[in-house]
Amino acid sequence: MLVAAVVMLISSCALIMKVNNVVPDEYMDEIYHADQMQRYCAGNYSSWNPLITTPPGLYLASLAIILPASLLASDQLVV
Ligand SMILES: *[C@@H]1O[C@H](CO)[C@@H](O)[C@H](O)[C@H]1NC(C)=O
């Protein structure tokens, strides 16, 4: 198991280094996810960028953790 993890880590690093050599400039597919993430990080959980066509699975999953945590911290919650 450990050997497989080390092989996976090394091959992943090699692949990342190769991709970074071929594509040195930063790039982002579906740039509107950046806007959605900025809203999310600002605590604005009620707005959704309509350009995003996939269901908000990861946003909702992490919200299930963040929402109770922020309630426990009793900070201002913007929903
Ligand atoms: C959330 O974001 C949307 C879109 O940018 C904005 O219209 C709305 O006022 C925001 N809501 C809050 C509570 O910040």
PDB file of the backbone (N, CA, C, O) and the ligand in Angstrom, with CONECT records:
HET    LIG  A 101      14
ATOM      1  N   MET A   1       0.830  -1.208   0.000  1.00  0.00           N
ATOM      2  CA  MET A   1       0.000   0.000   0.000  1.00  0.00           C
ATOM      3  C   MET A   1       0.866   1.261   0.000  1.00  0.00           C
ATOM      4  O   MET A   1       0.630   2.197  -0.763  1.00  0.00           O
ATOM      5  N   LEU A   2       1.871   1.258   0.873  1.00  0.00           N
ATOM      6  CA  LEU A   2       2.771   2.415   0.951  1.00  0.00           C
ATOM      7  C   LEU A   2       3.549   2.575  -0.349  1.00  0.00           C
ATOM      8  O   LEU A   2       3.753   3.689  -0.830  1.00  0.00           O
ATOM      9  N   VAL A   3       3.981   1.448  -0.912  1.00  0.00           N
ATOM     10  CA  VAL A   3       4.727   1.498  -2.173  1.00  0.00           C
ATOM     11  C   VAL A   3       3.845   2.083  -3.270  1.00  0.00           C
ATOM     12  O   VAL A   3       4.301   2.901  -4.069  1.00  0.00           O
ATOM     13  N   ALA A   4       2.579   1.662  -3.309  1.00  0.00           N
ATOM     14  CA  ALA A   4       1.648   2.185  -4.321  1.00  0.00           C
ATOM     15  C   ALA A   4       1.452   3.683  -4.141  1.00  0.00           C
ATOM     16  O   ALA A   4       1.388   4.425  -5.122  1.00  0.00           O
ATOM     17  N   ALA A   5       1.354   4.137  -2.880  1.00  0.00           N
ATOM     18  CA  ALA A   5       1.169   5.569  -2.621  1.00  0.00           C
ATOM     19  C   ALA A   5       2.389   6.363  -3.062  1.00  0.00           C
ATOM     20  O   ALA A   5       2.257   7.448  -3.628  1.00  0.00           O
ATOM     21  N   VAL A   6       3.584   5.820  -2.803  1.00  0.00           N
ATOM     22  CA  VAL A   6       4.813   6.509  -3.195  1.00  0.00           C
ATOM     23  C   VAL A   6       4.927   6.559  -4.723  1.00  0.00           C
ATOM     24  O   VAL A   6       5.298   7.586  -5.290  1.00  0.00           O
ATOM     25  N   VAL A   7       4.606   5.445  -5.379  1.00  0.00           N
ATOM     26  CA  VAL A   7       4.640   5.417  -6.850  1.00  0.00           C
ATOM     27  C   VAL A   7       3.644   6.424  -7.410  1.00  0.00           C
ATOM     28  O   VAL A   7       3.946   7.143  -8.363  1.00  0.00           O
ATOM     29  N   MET A   8       2.462   6.472  -6.817  1.00  0.00           N
ATOM     30  CA  MET A   8       1.426   7.427  -7.260  1.00  0.00           C
ATOM     31  C   MET A   8       1.902   8.856  -7.066  1.00  0.00           C
ATOM     32  O   MET A   8       1.737   9.693  -7.954  1.00  0.00           O
ATOM     33  N   LEU A   9       2.492   9.140  -5.913  1.00  0.00           N
ATOM     34  CA  LEU A   9       2.988  10.489  -5.620  1.00  0.00           C
ATOM     35  C   LEU A   9       4.067  10.898  -6.613  1.00  0.00           C
ATOM     36  O   LEU A   9       4.021  11.996  -7.166  1.00  0.00           O
ATOM     37  N   ILE A  10       5.026  10.026  -6.836  1.00  0.00           N
ATOM     38  CA  ILE A  10       6.143  10.351  -7.739  1.00  0.00           C
ATOM     39  C   ILE A  10       5.639  10.531  -9.170  1.00  0.00           C
ATOM     40  O   ILE A  10       6.046  11.471  -9.853  1.00  0.00           O
ATOM     41  N   SER A  11       4.754   9.637  -9.632  1.00  0.00           N
ATOM     42  CA  SER A  11       4.264   9.761 -11.005  1.00  0.00           C
ATOM     43  C   SER A  11       3.383  11.003 -11.153  1.00  0.00           C
ATOM     44  O   SER A  11       3.385  11.639 -12.207  1.00  0.00           O
ATOM     45  N   SER A  12       2.624  11.358 -10.094  1.00  0.00           N
ATOM     46  CA  SER A  12       1.813  12.575 -10.161  1.00  0.00           C
ATOM     47  C   SER A  12       2.698  13.810 -10.250  1.00  0.00           C
ATOM     48  O   SER A  12       2.435  14.715 -11.041  1.00  0.00           O
ATOM     49  N   CYS A  13       3.746  13.843  -9.436  1.00  0.00           N
ATOM     50  CA  CYS A  13       4.663  14.979  -9.470  1.00  0.00           C
ATOM     51  C   CYS A  13       5.335  15.091 -10.832  1.00  0.00           C
ATOM     52  O   CYS A  13       5.484  16.192 -11.361  1.00  0.00           O
ATOM     53  N   ALA A  14       5.742  13.958 -11.404  1.00  0.00           N
ATOM     54  CA  ALA A  14       6.383  13.969 -12.716  1.00  0.00           C
ATOM     55  C   ALA A  14       5.418  14.495 -13.777  1.00  0.00           C
ATOM     56  O   ALA A  14       5.802  15.277 -14.647  1.00  0.00           O
ATOM     57  N   LEU A  15       4.165  14.058 -13.692  1.00  0.00           N
ATOM     58  CA  LEU A  15       3.165  14.509 -14.660  1.00  0.00           C
ATOM     59  C   LEU A  15       2.902  16.010 -14.514  1.00  0.00           C
ATOM     60  O   LEU A  15       2.805  16.725 -15.511  1.00  0.00           O
ATOM     61  N   ILE A  16       2.788  16.482 -13.278  1.00  0.00           N
ATOM     62  CA  ILE A  16       2.550  17.913 -13.039  1.00  0.00           C
ATOM     63  C   ILE A  16       3.710  18.740 -13.572  1.00  0.00           C
ATOM     64  O   ILE A  16       3.493  19.779 -14.196  1.00  0.00           O
ATOM     65  N   MET A  17       4.948  18.289 -13.333  1.00  0.00           N
ATOM     66  CA  MET A  17       6.116  19.023 -13.820  1.00  0.00           C
ATOM     67  C   MET A  17       6.131  19.054 -15.340  1.00  0.00           C
ATOM     68  O   MET A  17       6.480  20.072 -15.938  1.00  0.00           O
ATOM     69  N   LYS A  18       5.754  17.949 -15.967  1.00  0.00           N
ATOM     70  CA  LYS A  18       5.717  17.894 -17.431  1.00  0.00           C
ATOM     71  C   LYS A  18       4.665  18.861 -17.979  1.00  0.00           C
ATOM     72  O   LYS A  18       4.929  19.605 -18.924  1.00  0.00           O
ATOM     73  N   VAL A  19       3.470  18.843 -17.376  1.00  0.00           N
ATOM     74  CA  VAL A  19       2.399  19.744 -17.832  1.00  0.00           C
ATOM     75  C   VAL A  19       2.816  21.192 -17.640  1.00  0.00           C
ATOM     76  O   VAL A  19       2.580  22.024 -18.516  1.00  0.00           O
ATOM     77  N   ASN A  20       3.444  21.510 -16.488  1.00  0.00           N
ATOM     78  CA  ASN A  20       3.883  22.882 -16.243  1.00  0.00           C
ATOM     79  C   ASN A  20       4.944  23.327 -17.234  1.00  0.00           C
ATOM     80  O   ASN A  20       5.032  24.512 -17.555  1.00  0.00           O
ATOM     81  N   ASN A  21       5.750  22.395 -17.722  1.00  0.00           N
ATOM     82  CA  ASN A  21       6.742  22.746 -18.741  1.00  0.00           C
ATOM     83  C   ASN A  21       6.075  23.033 -20.075  1.00  0.00           C
ATOM     84  O   ASN A  21       6.493  23.938 -20.797  1.00  0.00           O
ATOM     85  N   VAL A  22       5.045  22.272 -20.407  1.00  0.00           N
ATOM     86  CA  VAL A  22       4.375  22.434 -21.702  1.00  0.00           C
ATOM     87  C   VAL A  22       3.452  23.648 -21.675  1.00  0.00           C
ATOM     88  O   VAL A  22       3.346  24.367 -22.668  1.00  0.00           O
ATOM     89  N   VAL A  23       2.769  23.887 -20.519  1.00  0.00           N
ATOM     90  CA  VAL A  23       1.816  24.998 -20.393  1.00  0.00           C
ATOM     91  C   VAL A  23       2.267  25.880 -19.228  1.00  0.00           C
ATOM     92  O   VAL A  23       1.757  25.730 -18.118  1.00  0.00           O
ATOM     93  N   PRO A  24       3.212  26.796 -19.456  1.00  0.00           N
ATOM     94  CA  PRO A  24       3.749  27.592 -18.340  1.00  0.00           C
ATOM     95  C   PRO A  24       2.798  28.689 -17.835  1.00  0.00           C
ATOM     96  O   PRO A  24       2.908  29.115 -16.685  1.00  0.00           O
ATOM     97  N   ASP A  25       1.868  29.150 -18.681  1.00  0.00           N
ATOM     98  CA  ASP A  25       0.941  30.203 -18.256  1.00  0.00           C
ATOM     99  C   ASP A  25      -0.211  29.597 -17.467  1.00  0.00           C
ATOM    100  O   ASP A  25      -0.631  28.464 -17.705  1.00  0.00           O
ATOM    101  N   GLU A  26      -0.714  30.398 -16.509  1.00  0.00           N
ATOM    102  CA  GLU A  26      -1.861  29.897 -15.755  1.00  0.00           C
ATOM    103  C   GLU A  26      -3.098  29.904 -16.642  1.00  0.00           C
ATOM    104  O   GLU A  26      -3.217  30.749 -17.529  1.00  0.00           O
ATOM    105  N   TYR A  27      -3.992  29.003 -16.421  1.00  0.00           N
ATOM    106  CA  TYR A  27      -5.184  28.886 -17.243  1.00  0.00           C
ATOM    107  C   TYR A  27      -6.291  28.342 -16.364  1.00  0.00           C
ATOM    108  O   TYR A  27      -6.028  27.714 -15.338  1.00  0.00           O
ATOM    109  N   MET A  28      -7.516  28.579 -16.762  1.00  0.00           N
ATOM    110  CA  MET A  28      -8.629  28.023 -16.016  1.00  0.00           C
ATOM    111  C   MET A  28      -9.779  27.765 -16.964  1.00  0.00           C
ATOM    112  O   MET A  28     -10.227  28.651 -17.693  1.00  0.00           O
ATOM    113  N   ASP A  29     -10.240  26.544 -16.937  1.00  0.00           N
ATOM    114  CA  ASP A  29     -11.429  26.184 -17.691  1.00  0.00           C
ATOM    115  C   ASP A  29     -12.641  26.686 -16.912  1.00  0.00           C
ATOM    116  O   ASP A  29     -12.639  26.652 -15.682  1.00  0.00           O
ATOM    117  N   GLU A  30     -13.663  27.145 -17.604  1.00  0.00           N
ATOM    118  CA  GLU A  30     -14.900  27.614 -16.963  1.00  0.00           C
ATOM    119  C   GLU A  30     -14.583  28.652 -15.880  1.00  0.00           C
ATOM    120  O   GLU A  30     -14.752  28.402 -14.687  1.00  0.00           O
ATOM    121  N   ILE A  31     -14.118  29.824 -16.330  1.00  0.00           N
ATOM    122  CA  ILE A  31     -13.618  30.869 -15.448  1.00  0.00           C
ATOM    123  C   ILE A  31     -14.680  31.358 -14.464  1.00  0.00           C
ATOM    124  O   ILE A  31     -14.346  31.906 -13.414  1.00  0.00           O
ATOM    125  N   TYR A  32     -15.972  31.161 -14.803  1.00  0.00           N
ATOM    126  CA  TYR A  32     -17.033  31.656 -13.913  1.00  0.00           C
ATOM    127  C   TYR A  32     -17.067  30.932 -12.580  1.00  0.00           C
ATOM    128  O   TYR A  32     -17.743  31.378 -11.652  1.00  0.00           O
ATOM    129  N   HIS A  33     -16.339  29.807 -12.468  1.00  0.00           N
ATOM    130  CA  HIS A  33     -16.238  29.155 -11.161  1.00  0.00           C
ATOM    131  C   HIS A  33     -15.471  30.041 -10.173  1.00  0.00           C
ATOM    132  O   HIS A  33     -15.692  29.959  -8.965  1.00  0.00           O
ATOM    133  N   ALA A  34     -14.567  30.891 -10.688  1.00  0.00           N
ATOM    134  CA  ALA A  34     -13.819  31.790  -9.805  1.00  0.00           C
ATOM    135  C   ALA A  34     -14.781  32.767  -9.138  1.00  0.00           C
ATOM    136  O   ALA A  34     -14.677  33.022  -7.938  1.00  0.00           O
ATOM    137  N   ASP A  35     -15.717  33.316  -9.913  1.00  0.00           N
ATOM    138  CA  ASP A  35     -16.722  34.233  -9.368  1.00  0.00           C
ATOM    139  C   ASP A  35     -17.580  33.531  -8.321  1.00  0.00           C
ATOM    140  O   ASP A  35     -17.877  34.094  -7.267  1.00  0.00           O
ATOM    141  N   GLN A  36     -17.976  32.297  -8.622  1.00  0.00           N
ATOM    142  CA  GLN A  36     -18.802  31.545  -7.675  1.00  0.00           C
ATOM    143  C   GLN A  36     -18.030  31.283  -6.385  1.00  0.00           C
ATOM    144  O   GLN A  36     -18.591  31.375  -5.294  1.00  0.00           O
ATOM    145  N   MET A  37     -16.764  30.961  -6.506  1.00  0.00           N
ATOM    146  CA  MET A  37     -15.955  30.683  -5.322  1.00  0.00           C
ATOM    147  C   MET A  37     -15.759  31.940  -4.485  1.00  0.00           C
ATOM    148  O   MET A  37     -15.734  31.869  -3.257  1.00  0.00           O
ATOM    149  N   GLN A  38     -15.618  33.103  -5.146  1.00  0.00           N
ATOM    150  CA  GLN A  38     -15.470  34.349  -4.404  1.00  0.00           C
ATOM    151  C   GLN A  38     -16.742  34.649  -3.624  1.00  0.00           C
ATOM    152  O   GLN A  38     -16.673  35.080  -2.473  1.00  0.00           O
ATOM    153  N   ARG A  39     -17.919  34.425  -4.244  1.00  0.00           N
ATOM    154  CA  ARG A  39     -19.180  34.611  -3.520  1.00  0.00           C
ATOM    155  C   ARG A  39     -19.245  33.667  -2.333  1.00  0.00           C
ATOM    156  O   ARG A  39     -19.616  34.059  -1.227  1.00  0.00           O
ATOM    157  N   TYR A  40     -18.879  32.423  -2.580  1.00  0.00           N
ATOM    158  CA  TYR A  40     -18.935  31.390  -1.545  1.00  0.00           C
ATOM    159  C   TYR A  40     -18.013  31.747  -0.384  1.00  0.00           C
ATOM    160  O   TYR A  40     -18.406  31.647   0.778  1.00  0.00           O
ATOM    161  N   CYS A  41     -16.796  32.161  -0.696  1.00  0.00           N
ATOM    162  CA  CYS A  41     -15.831  32.497   0.356  1.00  0.00           C
ATOM    163  C   CYS A  41     -16.242  33.748   1.112  1.00  0.00           C
ATOM    164  O   CYS A  41     -15.838  33.937   2.259  1.00  0.00           O
ATOM    165  N   ALA A  42     -17.042  34.607   0.485  1.00  0.00           N
ATOM    166  CA  ALA A  42     -17.547  35.799   1.162  1.00  0.00           C
ATOM    167  C   ALA A  42     -18.754  35.469   2.040  1.00  0.00           C
ATOM    168  O   ALA A  42     -19.306  36.351   2.697  1.00  0.00           O
ATOM    169  N   GLY A  43     -19.158  34.206   2.050  1.00  0.00           N
ATOM    170  CA  GLY A  43     -20.292  33.797   2.877  1.00  0.00           C
ATOM    171  C   GLY A  43     -21.621  33.987   2.195  1.00  0.00           C
ATOM    172  O   GLY A  43     -22.676  33.863   2.818  1.00  0.00           O
ATOM    173  N   ASN A  44     -21.570  34.289   0.912  1.00  0.00           N
ATOM    174  CA  ASN A  44     -22.808  34.461   0.152  1.00  0.00           C
ATOM    175  C   ASN A  44     -23.219  33.108  -0.439  1.00  0.00           C
ATOM    176  O   ASN A  44     -22.880  32.780  -1.576  1.00  0.00           O
ATOM    177  N   TYR A  45     -23.951  32.340   0.356  1.00  0.00           N
ATOM    178  CA  TYR A  45     -24.320  30.989  -0.054  1.00  0.00           C
ATOM    179  C   TYR A  45     -25.629  30.948  -0.841  1.00  0.00           C
ATOM    180  O   TYR A  45     -26.011  29.893  -1.349  1.00  0.00           O
ATOM    181  N   SER A  46     -26.307  32.069  -0.945  1.00  0.00           N
ATOM    182  CA  SER A  46     -27.631  32.043  -1.566  1.00  0.00           C
ATOM    183  C   SER A  46     -27.610  32.374  -3.050  1.00  0.00           C
ATOM    184  O   SER A  46     -28.642  32.261  -3.712  1.00  0.00           O
ATOM    185  N   SER A  47     -26.471  32.780  -3.592  1.00  0.00           N
ATOM    186  CA  SER A  47     -26.457  33.114  -5.015  1.00  0.00           C
ATOM    187  C   SER A  47     -25.692  32.057  -5.795  1.00  0.00           C
ATOM    188  O   SER A  47     -24.722  31.477  -5.305  1.00  0.00           O
ATOM    189  N   TRP A  48     -26.145  31.822  -7.004  1.00  0.00           N
ATOM    190  CA  TRP A  48     -25.558  30.790  -7.849  1.00  0.00           C
ATOM    191  C   TRP A  48     -25.382  31.336  -9.240  1.00  0.00           C
ATOM    192  O   TRP A  48     -26.336  31.840  -9.832  1.00  0.00           O
ATOM    193  N   ASN A  49     -24.167  31.247  -9.783  1.00  0.00           N
ATOM    194  CA  ASN A  49     -23.907  31.723 -11.136  1.00  0.00           C
ATOM    195  C   ASN A  49     -24.601  30.778 -12.129  1.00  0.00           C
ATOM    196  O   ASN A  49     -24.266  29.595 -12.183  1.00  0.00           O
ATOM    197  N   PRO A  50     -25.558  31.282 -12.910  1.00  0.00           N
ATOM    198  CA  PRO A  50     -26.318  30.412 -13.811  1.00  0.00           C
ATOM    199  C   PRO A  50     -25.492  29.821 -14.948  1.00  0.00           C
ATOM    200  O   PRO A  50     -25.942  28.900 -15.630  1.00  0.00           O
ATOM    201  N   LEU A  51     -24.275  30.349 -15.158  1.00  0.00           N
ATOM    202  CA  LEU A  51     -23.413  29.772 -16.200  1.00  0.00           C
ATOM    203  C   LEU A  51     -22.894  28.395 -15.794  1.00  0.00           C
ATOM    204  O   LEU A  51     -22.483  27.613 -16.652  1.00  0.00           O
ATOM    205  N   ILE A  52     -22.910  28.091 -14.505  1.00  0.00           N
ATOM    206  CA  ILE A  52     -22.458  26.778 -14.030  1.00  0.00           C
ATOM    207  C   ILE A  52     -23.609  25.799 -14.205  1.00  0.00           C
ATOM    208  O   ILE A  52     -24.666  25.939 -13.590  1.00  0.00           O
ATOM    209  N   THR A  53     -23.382  24.807 -15.055  1.00  0.00           N
ATOM    210  CA  THR A  53     -24.479  23.895 -15.403  1.00  0.00           C
ATOM    211  C   THR A  53     -24.445  22.589 -14.621  1.00  0.00           C
ATOM    212  O   THR A  53     -25.417  21.833 -14.643  1.00  0.00           O
ATOM    213  N   THR A  54     -23.345  22.313 -13.930  1.00  0.00           N
ATOM    214  CA  THR A  54     -23.300  21.075 -13.146  1.00  0.00           C
ATOM    215  C   THR A  54     -23.925  21.318 -11.776  1.00  0.00           C
ATOM    216  O   THR A  54     -23.858  22.434 -11.263  1.00  0.00           O
ATOM    217  N   PRO A  55     -24.529  20.300 -11.176  1.00  0.00           N
ATOM    218  CA  PRO A  55     -25.142  20.482  -9.859  1.00  0.00           C
ATOM    219  C   PRO A  55     -24.083  20.866  -8.822  1.00  0.00           C
ATOM    220  O   PRO A  55     -22.929  20.449  -8.923  1.00  0.00           O
ATOM    221  N   PRO A  56     -24.481  21.657  -7.830  1.00  0.00           N
ATOM    222  CA  PRO A  56     -23.497  22.195  -6.873  1.00  0.00           C
ATOM    223  C   PRO A  56     -23.098  21.214  -5.777  1.00  0.00           C
ATOM    224  O   PRO A  56     -23.101  21.573  -4.600  1.00  0.00           O
ATOM    225  N   GLY A  57     -22.758  19.990  -6.143  1.00  0.00           N
ATOM    226  CA  GLY A  57     -22.454  18.942  -5.165  1.00  0.00           C
ATOM    227  C   GLY A  57     -21.361  19.302  -4.170  1.00  0.00           C
ATOM    228  O   GLY A  57     -21.557  19.176  -2.961  1.00  0.00           O
ATOM    229  N   LEU A  58     -20.204  19.751  -4.672  1.00  0.00           N
ATOM    230  CA  LEU A  58     -19.103  20.053  -3.756  1.00  0.00           C
ATOM    231  C   LEU A  58     -19.415  21.267  -2.902  1.00  0.00           C
ATOM    232  O   LEU A  58     -19.042  21.312  -1.729  1.00  0.00           O
ATOM    233  N   TYR A  59     -20.101  22.262  -3.481  1.00  0.00           N
ATOM    234  CA  TYR A  59     -20.467  23.439  -2.692  1.00  0.00           C
ATOM    235  C   TYR A  59     -21.399  23.034  -1.553  1.00  0.00           C
ATOM    236  O   TYR A  59     -21.226  23.471  -0.415  1.00  0.00           O
ATOM    237  N   LEU A  60     -22.384  22.197  -1.864  1.00  0.00           N
ATOM    238  CA  LEU A  60     -23.343  21.782  -0.836  1.00  0.00           C
ATOM    239  C   LEU A  60     -22.676  20.892   0.211  1.00  0.00           C
ATOM    240  O   LEU A  60     -22.954  21.016   1.404  1.00  0.00           O
ATOM    241  N   ALA A  61     -21.797  19.996  -0.235  1.00  0.00           N
ATOM    242  CA  ALA A  61     -21.122  19.104   0.706  1.00  0.00           C
ATOM    243  C   ALA A  61     -20.264  19.897   1.692  1.00  0.00           C
ATOM    244  O   ALA A  61     -20.272  19.625   2.892  1.00  0.00           O
ATOM    245  N   SER A  62     -19.527  20.877   1.175  1.00  0.00           N
ATOM    246  CA  SER A  62     -18.681  21.653   2.080  1.00  0.00           C
ATOM    247  C   SER A  62     -19.523  22.594   2.934  1.00  0.00           C
ATOM    248  O   SER A  62     -19.143  22.936   4.054  1.00  0.00           O
ATOM    249  N   LEU A  63     -20.673  23.011   2.396  1.00  0.00           N
ATOM    250  CA  LEU A  63     -21.569  23.863   3.189  1.00  0.00           C
ATOM    251  C   LEU A  63     -22.087  23.114   4.412  1.00  0.00           C
ATOM    252  O   LEU A  63     -22.305  23.710   5.466  1.00  0.00           O
ATOM    253  N   ALA A  64     -22.283  21.796   4.264  1.00  0.00           N
ATOM    254  CA  ALA A  64     -22.749  20.984   5.387  1.00  0.00           C
ATOM    255  C   ALA A  64     -21.740  21.000   6.533  1.00  0.00           C
ATOM    256  O   ALA A  64     -22.104  20.766   7.685  1.00  0.00           O
ATOM    257  N   ILE A  65     -20.488  21.271   6.223  1.00  0.00           N
ATOM    258  CA  ILE A  65     -19.457  21.372   7.268  1.00  0.00           C
ATOM    259  C   ILE A  65     -19.294  22.823   7.725  1.00  0.00           C
ATOM    260  O   ILE A  65     -19.193  23.106   8.919  1.00  0.00           O
ATOM    261  N   ILE A  66     -19.273  23.737   6.746  1.00  0.00           N
ATOM    262  CA  ILE A  66     -18.981  25.135   7.063  1.00  0.00           C
ATOM    263  C   ILE A  66     -20.113  25.789   7.850  1.00  0.00           C
ATOM    264  O   ILE A  66     -19.869  26.555   8.782  1.00  0.00           O
ATOM    265  N   LEU A  67     -21.345  25.484   7.470  1.00  0.00           N
ATOM    266  CA  LEU A  67     -22.486  26.144   8.112  1.00  0.00           C
ATOM    267  C   LEU A  67     -22.548  25.853   9.617  1.00  0.00           C
ATOM    268  O   LEU A  67     -22.619  26.798  10.402  1.00  0.00           O
ATOM    269  N   PRO A  68     -22.522  24.580  10.052  1.00  0.00           N
ATOM    270  CA  PRO A  68     -22.516  24.335  11.497  1.00  0.00           C
ATOM    271  C   PRO A  68     -21.283  24.916  12.180  1.00  0.00           C
ATOM    272  O   PRO A  68     -21.370  25.408  13.306  1.00  0.00           O
ATOM    273  N   ALA A  69     -20.129  24.863  11.504  1.00  0.00           N
ATOM    274  CA  ALA A  69     -18.905  25.396  12.109  1.00  0.00           C
ATOM    275  C   ALA A  69     -19.019  26.891  12.322  1.00  0.00           C
ATOM    276  O   ALA A  69     -18.602  27.405  13.360  1.00  0.00           O
ATOM    277  N   SER A  70     -19.586  27.604  11.337  1.00  0.00           N
ATOM    278  CA  SER A  70     -19.698  29.058  11.500  1.00  0.00           C
ATOM    279  C   SER A  70     -20.765  29.409  12.537  1.00  0.00           C
ATOM    280  O   SER A  70     -20.664  30.437  13.206  1.00  0.00           O
ATOM    281  N   LEU A  71     -21.793  28.555  12.673  1.00  0.00           N
ATOM    282  CA  LEU A  71     -22.781  28.784  13.731  1.00  0.00           C
ATOM    283  C   LEU A  71     -22.137  28.587  15.102  1.00  0.00           C
ATOM    284  O   LEU A  71     -22.409  29.340  16.037  1.00  0.00           O
ATOM    285  N   LEU A  72     -21.291  27.580  15.215  1.00  0.00           N
ATOM    286  CA  LEU A  72     -20.594  27.342  16.475  1.00  0.00           C
ATOM    287  C   LEU A  72     -19.660  28.496  16.804  1.00  0.00           C
ATOM    288  O   LEU A  72     -19.522  28.889  17.962  1.00  0.00           O
ATOM    289  N   ALA A  73     -19.015  29.039  15.761  1.00  0.00           N
ATOM    290  CA  ALA A  73     -18.132  30.170  15.982  1.00  0.00           C
ATOM    291  C   ALA A  73     -18.911  31.430  16.275  1.00  0.00           C
ATOM    292  O   ALA A  73     -18.349  32.432  16.719  1.00  0.00           O
ATOM    293  N   SER A  74     -20.225  31.379  16.022  1.00  0.00           N
ATOM    294  CA  SER A  74     -21.178  32.468  16.265  1.00  0.00           C
ATOM    295  C   SER A  74     -20.739  33.799  15.671  1.00  0.00           C
ATOM    296  O   SER A  74     -21.014  34.864  16.224  1.00  0.00           O
ATOM    297  N   ASP A  75     -20.047  33.718  14.528  1.00  0.00           N
ATOM    298  CA  ASP A  75     -19.751  34.926  13.768  1.00  0.00           C
ATOM    299  C   ASP A  75     -20.986  35.304  12.981  1.00  0.00           C
ATOM    300  O   ASP A  75     -21.972  34.568  12.945  1.00  0.00           O
ATOM    301  N   GLN A  76     -20.916  36.448  12.359  1.00  0.00           N
ATOM    302  CA  GLN A  76     -22.017  36.839  11.494  1.00  0.00           C
ATOM    303  C   GLN A  76     -22.120  35.865  10.343  1.00  0.00           C
ATOM    304  O   GLN A  76     -21.111  35.533   9.721  1.00  0.00           O
ATOM    305  N   LEU A  77     -23.301  35.409  10.053  1.00  0.00           N
ATOM    306  CA  LEU A  77     -23.514  34.464   8.964  1.00  0.00           C
ATOM    307  C   LEU A  77     -24.352  35.155   7.896  1.00  0.00           C
ATOM    308  O   LEU A  77     -25.446  35.652   8.162  1.00  0.00           O
ATOM    309  N   VAL A  78     -23.812  35.173   6.687  1.00  0.00           N
ATOM    310  CA  VAL A  78     -24.518  35.820   5.590  1.00  0.00           C
ATOM    311  C   VAL A  78     -25.090  34.738   4.692  1.00  0.00           C
ATOM    312  O   VAL A  78     -24.342  34.092   3.958  1.00  0.00           O
ATOM    313  N   VAL A  79     -26.378  34.529   4.733  1.00  0.00           N
ATOM    314  CA  VAL A  79     -27.026  33.536   3.874  1.00  0.00           C
ATOM    315  C   VAL A  79     -28.099  34.226   3.076  1.00  0.00           C
ATOM    316  O   VAL A  79     -28.783  33.585   2.278  1.00  0.00           O
TER     317      VAL A  79
HETATM  318  C1  LIG A 101     -24.628  37.570  -3.282  1.00  0.00           C
HETATM  319  O1  LIG A 101     -24.100  37.706  -4.568  1.00  0.00           O
HETATM  320  C2  LIG A 101     -25.023  38.231  -5.514  1.00  0.00           C
HETATM  321  C3  LIG A 101     -24.334  38.234  -6.869  1.00  0.00           C
HETATM  322  O2  LIG A 101     -23.096  38.851  -6.842  1.00  0.00           O
HETATM  323  C4  LIG A 101     -25.460  39.633  -5.072  1.00  0.00           C
HETATM  324  O3  LIG A 101     -26.404  40.137  -5.988  1.00  0.00           O
HETATM  325  C5  LIG A 101     -26.070  39.549  -3.690  1.00  0.00           C
HETATM  326  O4  LIG A 101     -26.378  40.848  -3.246  1.00  0.00           O
HETATM  327  C6  LIG A 101     -25.098  38.895  -2.723  1.00  0.00           C
HETATM  328  N1  LIG A 101     -25.742  38.705  -1.443  1.00  0.00           N
HETATM  329  C7  LIG A 101     -25.094  38.991  -0.302  1.00  0.00           C
HETATM  330  C8  LIG A 101     -25.875  38.703   0.945  1.00  0.00           C
HETATM  331  O5  LIG A 101     -23.976  39.461  -0.271  1.00  0.00           O
CONECT  318  319  327
CONECT  319  318  320
CONECT  320  319  321  323
CONECT  321  320  322
CONECT  322  321
CONECT  323  320  324  325
CONECT  324  323
CONECT  325  323  326  327
CONECT  326  325
CONECT  327  318  325  328
CONECT  328  327  329
CONECT  329  328  330  331
CONECT  330  329
CONECT  331  329
END
